[in-house]
Amino acid sequence: AFAGRMVRSAARGFSAATPIRLLDLLNFAKSGPAGSARANGRRLVHEEVSVRLGHQLVRIQRLGANPRLRSSCAANLGVIAERLQHSLNENAAVRLSERDKRETHVALFTKLKQRHATDLQLVARAFKSLCDSLDAQHADSADVDAQLDAYFRMSLGLNVLIDQSLFVDEDEAAGRGPPHIPGIVRERADIAPIVRDAAEIARELCERELCDAPEVQLAPQEPCVPPAAETSVPCIPHLVHAALLEVLKNAVRASTLRARATGGEGEPISPISVRVAPSAEDVAVVIDDAGGGIARSRADRLLFGFCRSTAKPPLDEGDACAHLASGGSADVDASRGASPLAGFGVGIPYARSQLRLFGGDLRVLSVHGLGTRVCC
């Protein structure tokens, strides 16, 4: 009953979230510490964070109310709701005259970031068994997928706002000014080095898990393509890196397992081909593997349905839920070489959300028995 009242109250009380644009984030960073634009920006960020926290409260309560969810995990989602309510109360308690001050923002957003550090992992782990069960019964899971997608997208936008604000404030406190632009957004970031670094990490993770990994070959640009500088685009580099890493992890793992299935240990692994393709409008990254592909009947659900994965979770779902709800670190499996969300089917759909946040996309063409092409 309490949860129901919270949902109804939140649904009535919060306005729509404002779309986040790279230009707005850049202008906030460029405004300079002495001008009124920076102060106005802080007030707007404060208001927008409150709106997004409210929407997250609504979404997490609806997710927790799903009757098919295990009771222990539903209770742990209630922990997230309490955290969100706490953050909302803290935001509302800040006086209007204090909302444009750097010290206020740093203290408030640092606590908020720490408080919600394990929320995404807790939701993913809580819903893994439910989604597996729905798939085994061939039941429709569109409503669950839609709710999870909305929750993760709102979380992504919230994290971007908080990170941009904290990084701008940090640079301001350190006295860093022009030509340096503070924050997490870059006006021109070269995509090629980001691809190379993500490929190196993906190979390292695969080698640690499977004791082998394919080569990742970054194809040279065609002579007709503009020079390498044209592969630079406005973006948030760490989001691009995270999205590409998820795709490359899947590609190297699938190719390694495919080689073992067809030829056994020591069988040569087909390399992963990566091409960075600039155009007049944007930059695309095309990743091809020979990992056997996915059957058409399973492709959409396995690739873009949340909480589907062929990798084994690092912890039992119930143990992980209890660990994270009690405030434990999300990196419980770091010593085993897996990411905090490894095995819980969030990587590819979340990667697509990361790219779509600012006008990009992630598309997949998979041929069963052959391999998969991913265009980012």
Disulfide bonds with the S-S distance in Angstrom:
none
